[in-house]
Amino acid sequence: GRDLERSAPSLGLDPANLTVGRSQRTRMREKGSRVIACRLTVDQVLLLAAPAEAESVGAFVRKVVAVAGGCLHATDLTMGLASLRLVGPRTPDLLRRLTAVDLDPRRFPDLACAQVGLAKVHAIVVRRDVAGLPGYSLLVGWDYGEYVWDVCLEVGHDLGIAPAGLGALR
């Protein structure tokens, strides 16, 4: 909502460093949950948390919204979005094939975020590098998750894309 700037510090966010198209890593006050806050528009921030933290982060955000008053709203998208992680040196090449938006690492740095058309569906892309490798989180509507997964594998086959579990990222 339009009172996001005023309420950002209550959420543990630094409004001066949370500009549209940028994200910041932070810890939610009270519980200490680690989140990534993605500023999508002037009045929208998407909070990304580990699945185990989602419930406590949601409860904390709802509490802050209730106390803040004004024009501030919380919507839980946990069950509405599918998340895929792409990590590796050829990831920018794959993304060039899937979207017209320039997500080149030189122009879309670590912790940048954007809403884009990706494989013909709406997606939120968050740059999250891992161990010096370009990494991207793709968030799409739950109904499109499997489709985007399949498209990434098909379009990236010649780039050597391969599924990997969380252990590979660690």
Secondary structure as UniProt FT lines:
FT   TURN            2..3
FT   HELIX           4..7
FT   HELIX           8..11
FT   HELIX           15..17
FT   TURN            20..21
FT   STRAND          22..27
FT   TURN            29..31
FT   STRAND          34..41
FT   TURN            42..43
FT   STRAND          44..49
FT   HELIX           51..53
FT   HELIX           54..68
FT   TURN            78..80
FT   STRAND          81..87
FT   TURN            89..90
FT   HELIX           91..98
FT   TURN            105..107
FT   TURN            110..111
FT   STRAND          112..118
FT   TURN            119..120
FT   STRAND          121..127
FT   TURN            131..132
FT   STRAND          135..141
FT   HELIX           142..144
FT   HELIX           145..155
FT   HELIX           157..159
FT   HELIX           166..169
//
